Amino acid sequence: MRIDIITIFPEMFGPVLNESIIKRAQTKNKVKIYIHDLRDYTLDKHRKVDDRPFGGGSGMVLQPEPIFRAVKAIKSKIKSLKSKVTVILLCPQGAKLDQKIVQGLSKCKHLILICGHYEGIDERVRQSLADKEISIGDYVLTGGELPAMVLVDCLVRLIPGVLGDKNSLNFESFEGNLLEYPQYTRPAVYRGMGVPKVLLSGDHKKIEAWRKQEALKRTRQKRPDLVKN
């Protein structure tokens, strides 16, 4: 998978992309991630990429030209690839990100993520350039950089060969619309609190049944909407 990210704050991504699972995935060549500074694609001598909104109002709006130029430049570099490019705009108006959306996007070979900012982004980007719009929640952030990082983290985990245990994905929260079952590790007793005996039994069938029961119980208690769905 290849992921290109267009942003006006490229330095924000280093600490996230160069650590942990995402770093290992890049080292293994399971994913290639490229960060593009939107200011590199403006024709303005002052590297300006925003302007005042037509009709008045507070704040600034990202201009369409630098974004269109950036996407065109990225596509031209990889036009030899036969895979379809999916352009995603990270913005509050997008579909709320969930595991189902992530699973669908994980099948894409090439994604271009556009990080919105300021008071918004020129509507022509939304209308003519973006294939999908994604939000990570019903709250306001300064820009699309953090949502882009969240999306990348979710996607990279699903790439085959990235996680050490190929079965671990099957037992994570939101798989099968359930939250994950309780987890325990050593010591078996800590400050008077013990581990459920079934986990110490060595009976894998009983353990699996217990985990499914606990996952359902936890989901009903904390996210009944998931059980309903």
C-alpha positions as CSV (number, residue, x, y, z in Angstrom):
1,M,0.0,0.0,0.0
2,R,1.1,3.6,-0.7
3,I,-0.3,6.5,1.3
4,D,0.4,10.2,0.3
5,I,-0.5,12.9,2.8
6,I,-1.0,16.5,1.8
7,T,-0.6,18.9,4.7
8,I,0.6,22.4,5.6
9,F,2.2,21.0,8.8
10,P,4.4,18.1,7.5
11,E,6.6,18.1,10.6
12,M,3.7,16.9,12.8
13,F,3.9,13.4,11.2
14,G,7.4,12.4,12.1
15,P,6.9,11.4,15.7
16,V,3.9,9.1,14.7
17,L,5.1,7.6,11.5
18,N,8.6,6.8,12.8
19,E,7.6,4.8,15.8
20,S,6.1,1.4,16.7
21,I,4.1,-0.7,14.2
22,I,3.9,2.0,11.5
23,K,7.7,2.3,11.5
24,R,8.1,-1.5,11.3
25,A,5.6,-1.7,8.5
26,Q,7.6,0.8,6.5
27,T,10.8,-1.0,7.2
28,K,9.3,-4.2,5.9
29,N,8.1,-2.4,2.8
30,K,4.5,-3.3,3.7
31,V,3.5,0.3,3.3
32,K,5.1,3.4,1.8
33,I,4.1,6.8,3.3
34,Y,5.0,10.1,1.8
35,I,4.3,13.5,3.3
36,H,3.8,16.5,1.0
37,D,4.0,20.1,2.1
38,L,1.0,21.9,0.4
39,R,3.1,25.1,0.3
40,D,5.4,23.4,-2.2
41,Y,2.5,23.4,-4.7
42,T,1.4,27.0,-4.6
43,L,2.3,29.6,-7.2
44,D,2.3,32.4,-4.7
45,K,5.8,33.8,-4.1
46,H,5.1,33.9,-0.3
47,R,4.0,30.3,-0.3
48,K,0.5,31.3,0.7
49,V,-2.2,28.5,0.4
50,D,-5.2,30.2,2.0
51,D,-7.4,33.3,1.5
52,R,-10.4,35.1,2.9
53,P,-13.8,33.5,2.3
54,F,-16.1,34.9,-0.4
55,G,-19.1,36.5,1.2
56,G,-17.2,37.4,4.3
57,G,-16.9,35.6,7.6
58,S,-14.1,34.8,10.1
59,G,-11.0,32.8,9.4
60,M,-9.3,31.7,6.3
61,V,-10.1,29.0,3.7
62,L,-7.6,26.7,1.9
63,Q,-7.4,27.6,-1.8
64,P,-8.2,24.9,-4.4
65,E,-5.3,25.5,-6.7
66,P,-2.4,24.2,-4.5
67,I,-4.5,21.1,-3.6
68,F,-5.4,20.3,-7.2
69,R,-1.8,20.8,-8.2
70,A,-0.5,18.5,-5.4
71,V,-2.9,15.7,-6.2
72,K,-2.0,16.0,-9.9
73,A,1.7,15.9,-9.2
74,I,1.4,12.8,-6.9
75,K,-0.7,11.0,-9.5
76,S,1.8,11.8,-12.3
77,K,4.6,10.3,-10.3
78,I,2.9,6.9,-9.9
79,K,0.9,6.8,-13.1
80,S,2.8,3.6,-14.0
81,L,0.9,1.8,-11.3
82,K,-2.3,0.2,-12.5
83,S,-4.1,0.5,-9.2
84,K,-6.8,3.1,-8.7
85,V,-6.0,6.1,-6.6
86,T,-8.5,7.0,-3.9
87,V,-8.5,10.6,-2.7
88,I,-9.7,11.2,0.9
89,L,-10.6,14.5,2.5
90,L,-10.3,14.6,6.3
91,C,-13.0,16.9,7.5
92,P,-15.8,17.3,10.0
93,Q,-18.5,16.7,7.4
94,G,-17.2,13.3,6.4
95,A,-18.5,9.8,7.3
96,K,-17.5,8.9,10.9
97,L,-14.6,6.5,10.8
98,D,-15.3,3.0,12.0
99,Q,-13.7,-0.4,11.6
100,K,-15.9,-1.2,8.6
101,I,-14.7,1.8,6.7
102,V,-11.1,1.0,7.6
103,Q,-11.5,-2.6,6.4
104,G,-12.8,-1.3,3.1
105,L,-10.0,1.2,2.6
106,S,-7.4,-1.4,3.6
107,K,-8.0,-3.1,0.2
108,C,-6.9,0.0,-1.7
109,K,-3.4,0.0,-3.1
110,H,-3.0,3.8,-3.1
111,L,-4.6,6.5,-1.0
112,I,-4.1,10.3,-1.0
113,L,-5.1,12.0,2.2
114,I,-5.9,15.7,2.2
115,C,-5.7,17.4,5.5
116,G,-8.2,20.3,5.8
117,H,-7.4,23.3,8.0
118,Y,-8.4,26.8,9.1
119,E,-12.1,27.5,8.7
120,G,-12.5,25.1,5.9
121,I,-11.4,24.1,2.4
122,D,-12.7,25.4,-0.9
123,E,-15.8,23.5,-1.8
124,R,-14.5,22.7,-5.3
125,V,-12.0,20.3,-3.7
126,R,-14.9,18.4,-2.1
127,Q,-16.9,18.4,-5.3
128,S,-14.3,17.6,-7.9
129,L,-11.3,16.0,-6.3
130,A,-12.2,14.0,-3.2
131,D,-13.6,10.5,-3.6
132,K,-14.4,10.1,0.0
133,E,-14.7,12.4,3.1
134,I,-13.9,11.0,6.6
135,S,-14.2,12.4,10.1
136,I,-13.0,10.8,13.3
137,G,-15.7,12.1,15.5
138,D,-18.3,14.8,16.3
139,Y,-15.9,17.4,17.6
140,V,-13.8,20.2,16.2
141,L,-10.0,19.9,15.6
142,T,-7.5,22.4,14.4
143,G,-6.9,20.5,11.2
144,G,-7.0,17.2,9.5
145,E,-3.5,16.1,10.5
146,L,-4.5,14.2,13.6
147,P,-7.4,12.4,11.8
148,A,-4.9,11.4,9.0
149,M,-2.6,9.9,11.6
150,V,-5.5,8.0,13.2
151,L,-6.6,6.7,9.8
152,V,-3.0,5.6,8.9
153,D,-2.6,3.8,12.2
154,C,-5.9,1.9,11.7
155,L,-5.0,1.0,8.1
156,V,-1.4,-0.2,8.7
157,R,-2.6,-2.7,11.3
158,L,-4.7,-4.5,8.7
159,I,-2.0,-4.9,6.1
160,P,-1.0,-8.6,6.0
161,G,2.3,-9.4,7.6
162,V,2.5,-6.1,9.7
163,L,1.4,-7.6,13.0
164,G,3.5,-10.3,14.5
165,D,0.5,-12.6,15.3
166,K,-1.8,-12.9,12.3
167,N,-4.6,-14.1,14.6
168,S,-4.5,-11.0,16.8
169,L,-6.7,-9.0,14.4
170,N,-9.5,-11.5,14.9
171,F,-9.8,-10.7,18.6
172,E,-9.6,-6.9,18.8
173,S,-12.3,-4.5,19.7
174,F,-15.0,-3.9,17.1
175,E,-14.2,-7.1,15.2
176,G,-17.6,-8.8,14.8
177,N,-19.2,-5.7,16.3
178,L,-18.0,-6.6,19.8
179,L,-15.6,-5.0,22.3
180,E,-12.5,-7.0,23.2
181,Y,-12.7,-9.5,26.2
182,P,-10.8,-8.7,29.4
183,Q,-7.0,-9.4,29.2
184,Y,-4.7,-10.6,32.0
185,T,-1.0,-11.3,32.4
186,R,1.4,-12.3,35.1
187,P,1.3,-12.4,38.1
188,A,-1.8,-14.6,38.6
189,V,-2.6,-12.7,41.8
190,Y,-1.8,-9.0,42.3
191,R,-2.8,-7.0,45.4
192,G,-5.4,-9.7,46.2
193,M,-6.9,-9.6,42.7
194,G,-6.8,-12.9,40.9
195,V,-7.0,-14.0,37.3
196,P,-10.2,-15.9,36.3
197,K,-9.5,-19.6,36.8
198,V,-10.6,-20.6,33.3
199,L,-7.6,-18.7,31.9
200,L,-5.3,-20.8,33.9
201,S,-7.0,-24.1,33.1
202,G,-5.2,-24.8,29.8
203,D,-8.6,-25.8,28.2
204,H,-8.6,-23.7,25.0
205,K,-12.2,-24.5,24.2
206,K,-13.4,-23.3,27.6
207,I,-11.1,-20.2,27.3
208,E,-12.5,-19.3,23.9
209,A,-16.1,-19.7,25.1
210,W,-15.4,-17.5,28.2
211,R,-13.8,-14.8,26.0
212,K,-16.8,-14.7,23.7
213,Q,-19.2,-14.5,26.6
214,E,-17.2,-11.7,28.3
215,A,-16.8,-9.8,25.0
216,L,-20.6,-9.9,24.6
217,K,-21.2,-8.9,28.2
218,R,-18.8,-6.0,28.0
219,T,-20.3,-4.8,24.8
220,R,-23.8,-4.9,26.2
221,Q,-22.7,-2.9,29.2
222,K,-20.5,-0.3,27.5
223,R,-21.7,-0.1,23.9
224,P,-25.2,-1.5,23.6
225,D,-25.6,0.2,20.3
226,L,-23.1,-2.2,18.8
227,V,-25.1,-5.2,19.9
228,K,-28.2,-3.7,18.5
229,N,-26.5,-3.2,15.2
